[in-house]
């Protein structure tokens, strides 16, 4: 089977998304963001029990993969899941309804 340039890119983008979500900590962060909406690192730290540095490192990886986006409000940075595609994928994975998620 021959793949055109756009199909290769499509497979690469989807593989990058799956790779970013393949870590249990990142998967938990994204799932939590989908349930609670926009969150900052301090709130995630209290909710997960993980350290600020651990969460920040994982958020950076998720930002690089364009799974989450960040918005600065004053001194705080808030994170959101950036795509409906990611929400649909997690809904299937967890047996939930994507419509109930916060994007």
C-alpha positions in Angstrom: 0.0 0.0 0.0 1.3 3.4 -1.0 0.8 6.3 1.4 0.5 9.9 0.2 2.2 12.7 2.1 -1.0 13.7 3.9 -1.7 10.1 5.1 1.8 9.8 6.5 1.4 13.0 8.4 -2.0 11.9 9.7 -0.5 8.6 11.0 2.5 10.5 12.5 0.2 13.0 14.3 -2.0 10.2 15.7 1.0 8.2 16.8 2.4 11.3 18.5 -0.9 11.7 20.4 -0.9 8.1 21.5 2.7 8.3 22.6 2.0 11.4 24.7 -0.9 9.6 26.4 1.0 6.4 26.8 2.4 7.4 30.2 0.0 6.7 33.2 0.8 10.1 34.8 0.1 12.1 31.6 -3.1 10.0 31.0 -4.3 10.8 34.5 -3.5 14.5 34.1 -5.5 14.7 30.8 -8.4 12.7 32.2 -8.6 14.9 35.2 -8.5 18.0 33.0 -11.4 16.7 30.9 -13.4 16.2 34.1 -12.6 19.4 35.9 -11.8 21.9 33.1 -9.1 24.5 33.3 -6.7 23.8 36.1 -3.3 25.1 37.4 -0.4 23.0 38.6 -1.1 23.8 42.3 -4.6 22.4 42.0 -3.3 19.3 40.2 -0.7 18.8 42.8 -3.3 18.8 45.6 -5.7 16.6 43.6 -3.1 13.9 42.5 -0.6 14.0 45.3 2.2 14.3 42.7 4.9 17.0 43.1 4.8 20.3 41.3 8.0 19.4 39.3 6.6 16.1 38.2 3.3 17.6 37.0 5.1 20.4 35.3 7.4 18.0 33.4 4.5 16.0 32.2 2.5 19.1 31.2 5.5 20.3 29.2 5.5 17.0 27.3 1.7 17.3 26.7 2.1 20.8 25.5 4.8 19.8 23.1 2.5 17.1 21.7 -0.3 19.8 21.5 -2.5 17.7 23.8 -3.0 20.5 26.2 -2.8 24.3 25.9 -1.8 26.8 28.6 -3.3 30.2 29.3 -1.6 32.7 31.7 -3.9 34.7 34.0 -1.8 37.0 36.2 0.8 34.9 37.9 -1.1 31.6 37.3 -0.9 29.3 34.3 -4.1 27.3 33.6 -4.2 24.2 31.4 -6.9 22.7 29.2 -7.2 19.8 26.8 -6.8 21.3 23.4 -8.7 19.0 21.1 -12.0 17.3 20.8 -10.2 14.4 19.2 -8.3 13.7 22.5 -11.6 13.9 24.4 -13.2 11.4 22.1 -10.2 9.0 22.4 -10.3 9.2 26.2 -14.1 8.7 26.3 -13.7 5.5 24.4 -10.8 4.4 26.5 -12.6 5.0 29.8 -16.1 4.1 28.6 -17.4 7.6 29.2 -19.3 10.2 27.2 -17.2 12.9 25.6 -20.0 15.4 25.8 -19.6 15.5 29.5 -16.0 16.6 29.3 -14.7 20.1 29.7 -12.6 21.4 26.8 
